[in-house]
Amino acid sequence: MIDLLIKKAKKGDKDSLSQAIMAVKDDAYRVAYCYLHNQEDSMDAVCDAVEKAMVNLKKLKEPKYFKTWFIRIVINEAKMQLRQKQKVISLADSLYVNDSFQEKQREDIIDLEKMLGELEPLDRLLIYMKYYLGYTLDEIALSVDLPLGTVKTKIYGNLKVMRDKLELREV
């Protein structure tokens, strides 16, 4: 369906582009949030990406890759915001909002989020895309413009390191 919308949008139908963007906006926001961990900055990154997508739509060769192409633009916008503001990313903020967790679960999640926060932004994004957003490894590789093998190595290598650290803390 998005393919058809993009084909129409490339011919000048602005409503079709709007519908295609609305179909992927939630994933785009989540990806930006993984990088920026700030609601307003994430929305800004997505809005900037929409603007760039509108300007550069003609450069998209295959309409079936619109989602991947758009997510890549969002990633680049989020990286640009990180460079401009030199922000420190903290992933633990949202853990204190929901009081329904039991204390042990809360401690485990805080440990996990702390370890995720220690990762490089790209490594953290790969893990979020795979396990929080449900992307396939192929989709992730296309989105971040890395070879599939590199994506697998980064994800599984970081998971092993995190697992080892968690096991050491429990001993």
PyMOL commands that set and color helices and strands:
alter all, ss='L'
color gray80, all
select helices_A, chain A and resi 2-10+14-36+39-59+63-85+93-96+103-118+121-132+137-144+148-170
alter helices_A, ss='H'
color red, helices_A
deselect
rebuild
show_as cartoon
